[in-house]
């Protein structure tokens, strides 16, 4: 079972994937991320994970797949809609949302819903 800390780290990985998909993580995206999570509970883990992925220069594919896998394993979570809003805000921070960012965010929504629906029912 995935714990909440791993889930928050997955949020950082996914935000990194969206920021990186257009070629490189832009300074405006980093600043937006820091501003969004400065005072949020769990924000420290999310920013740490984002910075770790950035420092390691991991591929978008690897970061995306790892994050999605963790979220599906964690299961339904009320914070997913807020995460999607944050993905859009971070992408918007640097000259607006480009097609690759828009595509990845949409794909995430679809992949997450598909993955959550395919989970076995647990009581």
KETI-676044 format. One record per residue (C-alpha): y, z, x; residue number from 1; residue in one letter. Coordinates in steps of 0.05 Angstrom, whole numbers, always signed. Each point is the difference from the previous one (the first is absolute). Layout:
BEGIN
{v = Y w = Z u = X zapa = NUM rodo = a}
...
END
This chain:
BEGIN
{v = +0 w = +0 u = +0 zapa = 1 rodo = x}
{v = +69 w = -19 u = +25 zapa = 2 rodo = x}
{v = +51 w = +57 u = +2 zapa = 3 rodo = x}
{v = +73 w = -5 u = -19 zapa = 4 rodo = x}
{v = +23 w = -2 u = +74 zapa = 5 rodo = x}
{v = -43 w = -63 u = +12 zapa = 6 rodo = x}
{v = +29 w = -30 u = -64 zapa = 7 rodo = x}
{v = +71 w = +11 u = +25 zapa = 8 rodo = x}
{v = -18 w = -30 u = +67 zapa = 9 rodo = x}
{v = -27 w = -61 u = -38 zapa = 10 rodo = x}
{v = +68 w = -6 u = -34 zapa = 11 rodo = x}
{v = +32 w = -5 u = +69 zapa = 12 rodo = x}
{v = -50 w = -53 u = +21 zapa = 13 rodo = x}
{v = +14 w = -42 u = -61 zapa = 14 rodo = x}
{v = +75 w = +6 u = +7 zapa = 15 rodo = x}
{v = -9 w = -23 u = +73 zapa = 16 rodo = x}
{v = -41 w = -60 u = -23 zapa = 17 rodo = x}
{v = +54 w = -22 u = -49 zapa = 18 rodo = x}
{v = +55 w = +10 u = +52 zapa = 19 rodo = x}
{v = -39 w = -38 u = +53 zapa = 20 rodo = x}
{v = -26 w = -59 u = -41 zapa = 21 rodo = x}
{v = +63 w = -41 u = +11 zapa = 22 rodo = x}
{v = -9 w = +3 u = +75 zapa = 23 rodo = x}
{v = +26 w = +66 u = +24 zapa = 24 rodo = x}
{v = +23 w = +67 u = -26 zapa = 25 rodo = x}
{v = +76 w = -3 u = -8 zapa = 26 rodo = x}
{v = +45 w = +58 u = +19 zapa = 27 rodo = x}
{v = +29 w = +0 u = -71 zapa = 28 rodo = x}
{v = -70 w = +10 u = -28 zapa = 29 rodo = x}
{v = -12 w = +60 u = +46 zapa = 30 rodo = x}
{v = +66 w = +31 u = -20 zapa = 31 rodo = x}
{v = -15 w = -10 u = -74 zapa = 32 rodo = x}
{v = -68 w = +32 u = +8 zapa = 33 rodo = x}
{v = +30 w = +61 u = +36 zapa = 34 rodo = x}
{v = +54 w = +7 u = -54 zapa = 35 rodo = x}
{v = -51 w = -4 u = -57 zapa = 36 rodo = x}
{v = -46 w = +53 u = +29 zapa = 37 rodo = x}
{v = +49 w = +46 u = +35 zapa = 38 rodo = x}
{v = -6 w = +54 u = -53 zapa = 39 rodo = x}
{v = -63 w = -19 u = -37 zapa = 40 rodo = x}
{v = -63 w = +43 u = +2 zapa = 41 rodo = x}
{v = -51 w = -38 u = +42 zapa = 42 rodo = x}
{v = +54 w = -44 u = +30 zapa = 43 rodo = x}
{v = -13 w = +24 u = +70 zapa = 44 rodo = x}
{v = -73 w = -25 u = -3 zapa = 45 rodo = x}
{v = +22 w = -67 u = -28 zapa = 46 rodo = x}
{v = +53 w = -12 u = +53 zapa = 47 rodo = x}
{v = -47 w = +23 u = +55 zapa = 48 rodo = x}
{v = -53 w = -49 u = -23 zapa = 49 rodo = x}
{v = +51 w = -57 u = -4 zapa = 50 rodo = x}
{v = +25 w = +16 u = +70 zapa = 51 rodo = x}
{v = -71 w = +3 u = +27 zapa = 52 rodo = x}
{v = -17 w = -68 u = -28 zapa = 53 rodo = x}
{v = +65 w = -28 u = +28 zapa = 54 rodo = x}
{v = -12 w = +29 u = +69 zapa = 55 rodo = x}
{v = -71 w = -27 u = +1 zapa = 56 rodo = x}
{v = +24 w = -67 u = -27 zapa = 57 rodo = x}
{v = -60 w = -3 u = -45 zapa = 58 rodo = x}
{v = -13 w = -63 u = -40 zapa = 59 rodo = x}
{v = +25 w = -6 u = -71 zapa = 60 rodo = x}
{v = -72 w = -15 u = -22 zapa = 61 rodo = x}
{v = -29 w = +63 u = +32 zapa = 62 rodo = x}
{v = +54 w = +46 u = -25 zapa = 63 rodo = x}
{v = -3 w = -29 u = -70 zapa = 64 rodo = x}
{v = -76 w = +3 u = -6 zapa = 65 rodo = x}
{v = -4 w = +71 u = +28 zapa = 66 rodo = x}
{v = +54 w = +25 u = -47 zapa = 67 rodo = x}
{v = -30 w = -34 u = -61 zapa = 68 rodo = x}
{v = -69 w = +28 u = +16 zapa = 69 rodo = x}
{v = +27 w = +71 u = +5 zapa = 70 rodo = x}
{v = +39 w = -6 u = -65 zapa = 71 rodo = x}
{v = -60 w = -27 u = -38 zapa = 72 rodo = x}
{v = -44 w = +55 u = +28 zapa = 73 rodo = x}
{v = +52 w = +52 u = -19 zapa = 74 rodo = x}
{v = +1 w = -27 u = -71 zapa = 75 rodo = x}
{v = +54 w = +1 u = -54 zapa = 76 rodo = x}
{v = +66 w = +32 u = +22 zapa = 77 rodo = x}
{v = +65 w = +7 u = -37 zapa = 78 rodo = x}
{v = +40 w = -18 u = +63 zapa = 79 rodo = x}
{v = -24 w = -72 u = +4 zapa = 80 rodo = x}
{v = +56 w = -29 u = -44 zapa = 81 rodo = x}
{v = +52 w = +36 u = +44 zapa = 82 rodo = x}
{v = -34 w = -29 u = +61 zapa = 83 rodo = x}
{v = +8 w = -70 u = -28 zapa = 84 rodo = x}
{v = +74 w = +14 u = -13 zapa = 85 rodo = x}
{v = +7 w = +25 u = +72 zapa = 86 rodo = x}
{v = -35 w = -62 u = +27 zapa = 87 rodo = x}
{v = +52 w = -43 u = -35 zapa = 88 rodo = x}
{v = +58 w = +43 u = +25 zapa = 89 rodo = x}
{v = -24 w = -3 u = +72 zapa = 90 rodo = x}
{v = -11 w = -76 u = -5 zapa = 91 rodo = x}
{v = +69 w = -9 u = -32 zapa = 92 rodo = x}
{v = +34 w = +38 u = +57 zapa = 93 rodo = x}
{v = +0 w = -58 u = +48 zapa = 94 rodo = x}
{v = +32 w = -62 u = -31 zapa = 95 rodo = x}
{v = -38 w = +6 u = -65 zapa = 96 rodo = x}
{v = -73 w = -7 u = -18 zapa = 97 rodo = x}
{v = -31 w = -63 u = +29 zapa = 98 rodo = x}
{v = -60 w = -37 u = -28 zapa = 99 rodo = x}
{v = -51 w = +31 u = +47 zapa = 100 rodo = x}
{v = +23 w = +70 u = -18 zapa = 101 rodo = x}
{v = +1 w = -16 u = -74 zapa = 102 rodo = x}
{v = -70 w = -30 u = +6 zapa = 103 rodo = x}
{v = -29 w = +61 u = +36 zapa = 104 rodo = x}
{v = +30 w = +49 u = -49 zapa = 105 rodo = x}
{v = -28 w = -39 u = -59 zapa = 106 rodo = x}
{v = -67 w = -7 u = +34 zapa = 107 rodo = x}
{v = -1 w = +75 u = +12 zapa = 108 rodo = x}
{v = +12 w = +15 u = -74 zapa = 109 rodo = x}
{v = -57 w = -47 u = -19 zapa = 110 rodo = x}
{v = -48 w = +24 u = +54 zapa = 111 rodo = x}
{v = +14 w = +73 u = -16 zapa = 112 rodo = x}
{v = -12 w = -9 u = -75 zapa = 113 rodo = x}
{v = -63 w = -40 u = +12 zapa = 114 rodo = x}
{v = -25 w = +52 u = +50 zapa = 115 rodo = x}
{v = +15 w = +59 u = -46 zapa = 116 rodo = x}
{v = -34 w = -33 u = -59 zapa = 117 rodo = x}
{v = -63 w = -13 u = +41 zapa = 118 rodo = x}
{v = -7 w = +74 u = +20 zapa = 119 rodo = x}
{v = -58 w = +36 u = -32 zapa = 120 rodo = x}
{v = +20 w = +49 u = -54 zapa = 121 rodo = x}
{v = +0 w = +72 u = +25 zapa = 122 rodo = x}
{v = +5 w = +64 u = -41 zapa = 123 rodo = x}
END
